[in-house]
Amino acid sequence: MQRRSIEVVEDAEAVAHAAAEHLVARAARAPDRIGICLTGGSSPQPLYRLLGTAPYRSTLPWERIHWFMGDDRFVPLDDARSNMGIAMRAFLDASAPRENIHPIDVGAGTPDAAAQRYQDALERFYGASRLDAARPAFDLVLMGLGPDGHAASLFPGEAALEETTRWVVGVEEAKLEPFVPRVTLTIPMLASTREMLFLVTDGDKRDVLARVLDGADLPAARVRADGDLVWLLTRAAAPELRNVS
């Protein structure tokens, strides 16, 4: 059952430090293999830079952590717009075993083909083709909030929001820049986690965040977690909080 909480800290660097501690705590609770699903955009980048420094480079159990991406632009890893490419250059390349990094395969030809390949990879990691809420795929899923209320590459009004069986889908047309096709995990796959951590640092997102927390029909309000759902906010981004239970 989902348990929602909200943590408000001073600024983006404080968000990064708090998120890193959440990640460390989750890793410490996992006795075996660890699954972490990363996110794109600007909000997680201070966290990614932090994970590339001490003490995290020397203390995280890198050999046990597998890194996935909640959504990505359909561009090569060396393209500046690639979410996984950004994470790799920021911290993964220096610390994570290459076989533990699981980028979306843009060499598949089309977003739909890449989505199927990523679902195949996730099924191999999970060890089954059907999700069980009692056995989440991920230990931690990082999420960001778009200015229109989108989450991952699940945009308002799109059919992908209603997907209940596929774990990954192609998105031919992005609603915001960069206007390139995407591949995104669906709501059921994102929900398959012991903890979901939304990072919101931009004060310009305060109004849309208020709508999401009040339950407006926006993708970020539809996203759920089988475990804990934590909103980690800067003071500038935190709205007047009402329905926070």
N, C-alpha and C positions, 0 to 999 in steps of 0.2 A: 504494500500500500504506500502510495506517495506521501511523503512528509515534506511540506514546503516551509522554508525559512528565508529570512532576508538579513543580510549583513551589510552594514554601511560603514565604509572606511574613508579616510581623508582624500586620497587621490589615486591616480593610476598606478603609481609605484606601490602603494599600499595594497591595492587590488592584486597586483602581481605577487607580492609576498604572501598575502593570505591564500591565493590560489595555489601557490607552490606548497604551502603547508597542508592544504587539503589533499593535494596529490601525494605528498609524502605520507600522510596518515593513511590514505587508501592503500598505498603500496605496502605499508607496514602490516596491514590487516590481511593481505593476500599471501597465503603460504606457498603458492606455486606460481603459475603464469599470471601475468597482469595485463589487462587490456585497457589502453587509454585511447580515447577518441578525441582528436584535436579539432580546433575550429579555425576559420580564417578571419580576415578583416584586421582592423587596427587594434581592437581591444586586447587580444591575447599577446601581442608582440612584446610588451614589457615582460610578461611571464616567460616567453620563449628565450629572451635574452638572459633573464635571471637563471633559468635552468642550465644555461651554458657556463655558469660561473660556480665558484665555491659557495657553499659546501655541496651543492647538488651534483656537480660533476663527479665528485668522489664518493658520495654516500648513497645515491639512488641505486637500487638493484637493476642496473641497466640490462643485464643479461636476461632478466625475467620479464621485462616490460616490452609489450608489442604496441606499436603506435599506428593508429588508423586516422583517417580524416573524415569528418562528418559531411563535408561537401568540398568540391574543388572546381575550379575553372578548367575547361577542356583545352588546356594548353600544356606544353612540355614543362618538366620540372625546372628547367633552367630559365623559363619565362618568369619575369618579375611578378606576374599576376598569379602564379601557382601558389596556392595555400601550403601544400606540402613542401614545395621548394623553399618557401620562406622559413618554415619550421626546420627543415634540414640544414639550411645554411646558418640558422640562428643557434641551434644546439644539437640536433640529432646527429649530424655528420661527425661531430667530435666525440660523441659518447655512446650512441646506440649501435649495437651490431646491425649491419646492413640487412640481414635476414629478418630482423625484428621491425623493420620499417615497411609499411604496407601502403604505398601510394596507389591512387586510382590510375589504371592503365590507359593513358590517352592514346597509346598506339593501337588501341582496339579498332579505330576507324570512325566510330560514331559514339555519341554519348550513351545511346541505348546499349550498344555492344560493350562499352566500358562498364556500364552499370551491371550487366550480367556477369562480367568477369569479377567485379568487386564483390558481388553477392556470392559467387562461387568461393572466392577467397575467404569471405566471412564465414561461410558455412564450414569450410575446412577448419578454420580457427575455432569455431564454436563446437564443431563435432556433431552437428545436426542441421536439418533443413527447416525445422520449425522452432520458434522461440518459446521458451518456458520462463514465465515471470519469476519462478522460484530459482532460476539459474541464469542470471543476467550474463550477457555476452561481454560487457565492459565493466570495469571497476569504476571508471570515471569518464564522463562525457563532458567536454567543454563546449559551451555555446556562446554565441554573440547575438545581439539584437540589431536588426536592420532598421533604418529610419522609417520604413513603411510597415514595421512590425513583422518582417520576415525573419525566419530562423533557418540556419543552414541555407540551402537554396530552395526552400519551400516558401513560395511567394503567395500573397493574398489572391484568393480566387482561383488558384490553379488546381487541376485535377489531382496532382500528386498529394495534396493534403488529405484526400479521401482514401489513399492507398492503404489496404489492410493486409495484403499478402506479400507483396514484393518488399525486400529490404532496401533496395537501391533502385533509383530511377534516373533516367537521363532527362535533362531540362534543355530543350532546344533554344529557348529564348529567355534570357535573363531580363528582369524588369528594371534593374538598376545597373549602373556602370560597375565593372567593365561588361559591355554588352557582348559577351561570348557565351557559348553553350556551357552548361554545368552538368555535374553528376552529383547527386545528393542521396544521403540516407533518408529513409522515410520515417514517419513518426513511430511506428512500431519498433524499428531498429534502434533509433535514438533512445527510445524508452527502455531498452534492454540494458540497464546499467544500475549499479549499486548507488551511484551518486551522479547527478547532473549539476553542473556548475555554470550558471549564466554570468558572464562578465560584462558589465555595462559601466563604462567610464566617461562617456561623452555627455556633457550637460545638455547638448542639443537633442538628446533622446529622452529627456525627462517626460515630455508630454506623452509620447507613444508608449513609454514604459508604464506610465500611470494607467493608460488604457489597457495594456496587457495585464497588469496586476489586478485591474478591476474586472477582468474576464471578457473583454471585448473579443469579437470574432476575428482574431488575427492569428497568423501561424504560430507566433511565439507563445500565445496563450493556449493553443491547442497542444503544443509539445508537452510531454509528460515524462515521468521517470518511474520505473518500477521500484526504485529506492528513494533516496533523498533528493529533493530538488532545492538547490540553494541559489538565491539571487545575491551576487556579490557586487555591490554598487559603490561608486564614489558619492560623496556628499552632493556634488554638482548634479549628478544624474538622478539622485533619489527624489521621487515625488512626494507629495503629501500622501502618506500611506494610510489606506482605509481597510480594504478587504485583504488582509495579509495572512489569514488562517489557511 
